[in-house]
Amino acid sequence: MTKVEFIKAVASEAGVTQDMAAKCYDAVFATIKEELAKGEKVAVAGFGNFEVKTTAARTGKNPATGETIQIPAGKKVSFKAGKALKDSL
């Protein structure tokens, strides 16, 4: 499903215009992004949890050359599906 298809589906389900649904879409994902950037966990009841996890520095291999490289520590976004979402699948 693309962003446009998602917005059309939300607009239809909520009975609002596609412009309003697009604004809501942008606002929801901007808010999630801002909270994760602050290091906060975002819990969406009935859907799941988003949080930032840190990864340790490690040694890896360049797949093209086989050369050993050092991969620096970093951050990644983790999503854990909630029970209601898991049960609906």
MODELLER restraints for C-alpha pairs under 7 A, 6 or more apart:
rsr = mdl.restraints
at = mdl.atoms
rsr.add(forms.Gaussian(group=physical.xy_distance, feature=features.Distance(at['CA:7:A'], at['CA:18:A']), mean=6.32, stdev=0.5))
rsr.add(forms.Gaussian(group=physical.xy_distance, feature=features.Distance(at['CA:7:A'], at['CA:21:A']), mean=5.76, stdev=0.5))
rsr.add(forms.Gaussian(group=physical.xy_distance, feature=features.Distance(at['CA:7:A'], at['CA:22:A']), mean=5.80, stdev=0.5))
rsr.add(forms.Gaussian(group=physical.xy_distance, feature=features.Distance(at['CA:8:A'], at['CA:18:A']), mean=5.99, stdev=0.5))
rsr.add(forms.Gaussian(group=physical.xy_distance, feature=features.Distance(at['CA:10:A'], at['CA:21:A']), mean=6.29, stdev=0.5))
rsr.add(forms.Gaussian(group=physical.xy_distance, feature=features.Distance(at['CA:11:A'], at['CA:17:A']), mean=5.65, stdev=0.5))
rsr.add(forms.Gaussian(group=physical.xy_distance, feature=features.Distance(at['CA:11:A'], at['CA:18:A']), mean=5.25, stdev=0.5))
rsr.add(forms.Gaussian(group=physical.xy_distance, feature=features.Distance(at['CA:11:A'], at['CA:21:A']), mean=5.32, stdev=0.5))
rsr.add(forms.Gaussian(group=physical.xy_distance, feature=features.Distance(at['CA:32:A'], at['CA:42:A']), mean=6.67, stdev=0.5))
rsr.add(forms.Gaussian(group=physical.xy_distance, feature=features.Distance(at['CA:36:A'], at['CA:51:A']), mean=6.39, stdev=0.5))
rsr.add(forms.Gaussian(group=physical.xy_distance, feature=features.Distance(at['CA:36:A'], at['CA:52:A']), mean=6.27, stdev=0.5))
rsr.add(forms.Gaussian(group=physical.xy_distance, feature=features.Distance(at['CA:39:A'], at['CA:52:A']), mean=6.40, stdev=0.5))
rsr.add(forms.Gaussian(group=physical.xy_distance, feature=features.Distance(at['CA:40:A'], at['CA:51:A']), mean=6.83, stdev=0.5))
rsr.add(forms.Gaussian(group=physical.xy_distance, feature=features.Distance(at['CA:41:A'], at['CA:50:A']), mean=5.90, stdev=0.5))
rsr.add(forms.Gaussian(group=physical.xy_distance, feature=features.Distance(at['CA:41:A'], at['CA:51:A']), mean=4.63, stdev=0.5))
rsr.add(forms.Gaussian(group=physical.xy_distance, feature=features.Distance(at['CA:42:A'], at['CA:49:A']), mean=5.65, stdev=0.5))
rsr.add(forms.Gaussian(group=physical.xy_distance, feature=features.Distance(at['CA:42:A'], at['CA:50:A']), mean=5.09, stdev=0.5))
rsr.add(forms.Gaussian(group=physical.xy_distance, feature=features.Distance(at['CA:42:A'], at['CA:51:A']), mean=6.37, stdev=0.5))
rsr.add(forms.Gaussian(group=physical.xy_distance, feature=features.Distance(at['CA:43:A'], at['CA:49:A']), mean=4.36, stdev=0.5))
rsr.add(forms.Gaussian(group=physical.xy_distance, feature=features.Distance(at['CA:43:A'], at['CA:50:A']), mean=6.41, stdev=0.5))
rsr.add(forms.Gaussian(group=physical.xy_distance, feature=features.Distance(at['CA:46:A'], at['CA:82:A']), mean=5.91, stdev=0.5))
rsr.add(forms.Gaussian(group=physical.xy_distance, feature=features.Distance(at['CA:46:A'], at['CA:83:A']), mean=6.97, stdev=0.5))
rsr.add(forms.Gaussian(group=physical.xy_distance, feature=features.Distance(at['CA:46:A'], at['CA:84:A']), mean=5.11, stdev=0.5))
rsr.add(forms.Gaussian(group=physical.xy_distance, feature=features.Distance(at['CA:46:A'], at['CA:85:A']), mean=6.33, stdev=0.5))
rsr.add(forms.Gaussian(group=physical.xy_distance, feature=features.Distance(at['CA:47:A'], at['CA:81:A']), mean=6.11, stdev=0.5))
rsr.add(forms.Gaussian(group=physical.xy_distance, feature=features.Distance(at['CA:47:A'], at['CA:82:A']), mean=5.07, stdev=0.5))
rsr.add(forms.Gaussian(group=physical.xy_distance, feature=features.Distance(at['CA:47:A'], at['CA:84:A']), mean=6.52, stdev=0.5))
rsr.add(forms.Gaussian(group=physical.xy_distance, feature=features.Distance(at['CA:47:A'], at['CA:85:A']), mean=5.34, stdev=0.5))
rsr.add(forms.Gaussian(group=physical.xy_distance, feature=features.Distance(at['CA:48:A'], at['CA:79:A']), mean=6.96, stdev=0.5))
rsr.add(forms.Gaussian(group=physical.xy_distance, feature=features.Distance(at['CA:48:A'], at['CA:80:A']), mean=5.54, stdev=0.5))
rsr.add(forms.Gaussian(group=physical.xy_distance, feature=features.Distance(at['CA:48:A'], at['CA:81:A']), mean=4.22, stdev=0.5))
rsr.add(forms.Gaussian(group=physical.xy_distance, feature=features.Distance(at['CA:48:A'], at['CA:82:A']), mean=4.11, stdev=0.5))
rsr.add(forms.Gaussian(group=physical.xy_distance, feature=features.Distance(at['CA:49:A'], at['CA:79:A']), mean=5.59, stdev=0.5))
rsr.add(forms.Gaussian(group=physical.xy_distance, feature=features.Distance(at['CA:49:A'], at['CA:80:A']), mean=5.27, stdev=0.5))
rsr.add(forms.Gaussian(group=physical.xy_distance, feature=features.Distance(at['CA:49:A'], at['CA:81:A']), mean=6.52, stdev=0.5))
rsr.add(forms.Gaussian(group=physical.xy_distance, feature=features.Distance(at['CA:50:A'], at['CA:77:A']), mean=6.82, stdev=0.5))
rsr.add(forms.Gaussian(group=physical.xy_distance, feature=features.Distance(at['CA:50:A'], at['CA:78:A']), mean=5.65, stdev=0.5))
rsr.add(forms.Gaussian(group=physical.xy_distance, feature=features.Distance(at['CA:50:A'], at['CA:79:A']), mean=4.58, stdev=0.5))
rsr.add(forms.Gaussian(group=physical.xy_distance, feature=features.Distance(at['CA:50:A'], at['CA:80:A']), mean=6.67, stdev=0.5))
rsr.add(forms.Gaussian(group=physical.xy_distance, feature=features.Distance(at['CA:51:A'], at['CA:77:A']), mean=5.74, stdev=0.5))
rsr.add(forms.Gaussian(group=physical.xy_distance, feature=features.Distance(at['CA:51:A'], at['CA:78:A']), mean=5.31, stdev=0.5))
rsr.add(forms.Gaussian(group=physical.xy_distance, feature=features.Distance(at['CA:51:A'], at['CA:79:A']), mean=6.62, stdev=0.5))
rsr.add(forms.Gaussian(group=physical.xy_distance, feature=features.Distance(at['CA:52:A'], at['CA:75:A']), mean=6.49, stdev=0.5))
rsr.add(forms.Gaussian(group=physical.xy_distance, feature=features.Distance(at['CA:52:A'], at['CA:76:A']), mean=5.61, stdev=0.5))
rsr.add(forms.Gaussian(group=physical.xy_distance, feature=features.Distance(at['CA:52:A'], at['CA:77:A']), mean=4.61, stdev=0.5))
rsr.add(forms.Gaussian(group=physical.xy_distance, feature=features.Distance(at['CA:52:A'], at['CA:78:A']), mean=6.00, stdev=0.5))
rsr.add(forms.Gaussian(group=physical.xy_distance, feature=features.Distance(at['CA:53:A'], at['CA:75:A']), mean=5.61, stdev=0.5))
rsr.add(forms.Gaussian(group=physical.xy_distance, feature=features.Distance(at['CA:53:A'], at['CA:76:A']), mean=5.43, stdev=0.5))
rsr.add(forms.Gaussian(group=physical.xy_distance, feature=features.Distance(at['CA:53:A'], at['CA:77:A']), mean=6.27, stdev=0.5))
rsr.add(forms.Gaussian(group=physical.xy_distance, feature=features.Distance(at['CA:53:A'], at['CA:78:A']), mean=6.63, stdev=0.5))
rsr.add(forms.Gaussian(group=physical.xy_distance, feature=features.Distance(at['CA:54:A'], at['CA:74:A']), mean=5.66, stdev=0.5))
rsr.add(forms.Gaussian(group=physical.xy_distance, feature=features.Distance(at['CA:54:A'], at['CA:75:A']), mean=4.32, stdev=0.5))
rsr.add(forms.Gaussian(group=physical.xy_distance, feature=features.Distance(at['CA:54:A'], at['CA:76:A']), mean=6.31, stdev=0.5))
rsr.add(forms.Gaussian(group=physical.xy_distance, feature=features.Distance(at['CA:55:A'], at['CA:73:A']), mean=5.36, stdev=0.5))
rsr.add(forms.Gaussian(group=physical.xy_distance, feature=features.Distance(at['CA:55:A'], at['CA:74:A']), mean=5.16, stdev=0.5))
rsr.add(forms.Gaussian(group=physical.xy_distance, feature=features.Distance(at['CA:55:A'], at['CA:75:A']), mean=5.76, stdev=0.5))
rsr.add(forms.Gaussian(group=physical.xy_distance, feature=features.Distance(at['CA:56:A'], at['CA:73:A']), mean=4.58, stdev=0.5))
rsr.add(forms.Gaussian(group=physical.xy_distance, feature=features.Distance(at['CA:56:A'], at['CA:74:A']), mean=6.85, stdev=0.5))
rsr.add(forms.Gaussian(group=physical.xy_distance, feature=features.Distance(at['CA:57:A'], at['CA:71:A']), mean=5.64, stdev=0.5))
rsr.add(forms.Gaussian(group=physical.xy_distance, feature=features.Distance(at['CA:57:A'], at['CA:72:A']), mean=4.52, stdev=0.5))
rsr.add(forms.Gaussian(group=physical.xy_distance, feature=features.Distance(at['CA:57:A'], at['CA:73:A']), mean=4.02, stdev=0.5))
rsr.add(forms.Gaussian(group=physical.xy_distance, feature=features.Distance(at['CA:58:A'], at['CA:70:A']), mean=6.06, stdev=0.5))
rsr.add(forms.Gaussian(group=physical.xy_distance, feature=features.Distance(at['CA:58:A'], at['CA:71:A']), mean=5.25, stdev=0.5))
rsr.add(forms.Gaussian(group=physical.xy_distance, feature=features.Distance(at['CA:58:A'], at['CA:72:A']), mean=6.65, stdev=0.5))
rsr.add(forms.Gaussian(group=physical.xy_distance, feature=features.Distance(at['CA:59:A'], at['CA:68:A']), mean=6.90, stdev=0.5))
rsr.add(forms.Gaussian(group=physical.xy_distance, feature=features.Distance(at['CA:59:A'], at['CA:69:A']), mean=5.83, stdev=0.5))
rsr.add(forms.Gaussian(group=physical.xy_distance, feature=features.Distance(at['CA:59:A'], at['CA:70:A']), mean=4.66, stdev=0.5))
rsr.add(forms.Gaussian(group=physical.xy_distance, feature=features.Distance(at['CA:59:A'], at['CA:71:A']), mean=5.74, stdev=0.5))
rsr.add(forms.Gaussian(group=physical.xy_distance, feature=features.Distance(at['CA:60:A'], at['CA:68:A']), mean=5.76, stdev=0.5))
rsr.add(forms.Gaussian(group=physical.xy_distance, feature=features.Distance(at['CA:60:A'], at['CA:69:A']), mean=5.30, stdev=0.5))
rsr.add(forms.Gaussian(group=physical.xy_distance, feature=features.Distance(at['CA:60:A'], at['CA:70:A']), mean=6.16, stdev=0.5))
rsr.add(forms.Gaussian(group=physical.xy_distance, feature=features.Distance(at['CA:60:A'], at['CA:71:A']), mean=6.41, stdev=0.5))
rsr.add(forms.Gaussian(group=physical.xy_distance, feature=features.Distance(at['CA:61:A'], at['CA:67:A']), mean=5.49, stdev=0.5))
rsr.add(forms.Gaussian(group=physical.xy_distance, feature=features.Distance(at['CA:61:A'], at['CA:68:A']), mean=4.48, stdev=0.5))
rsr.add(forms.Gaussian(group=physical.xy_distance, feature=features.Distance(at['CA:61:A'], at['CA:69:A']), mean=5.60, stdev=0.5))
rsr.add(forms.Gaussian(group=physical.xy_distance, feature=features.Distance(at['CA:62:A'], at['CA:68:A']), mean=6.38, stdev=0.5))
rsr.add(forms.Gaussian(group=physical.xy_distance, feature=features.Distance(at['CA:62:A'], at['CA:69:A']), mean=6.67, stdev=0.5))
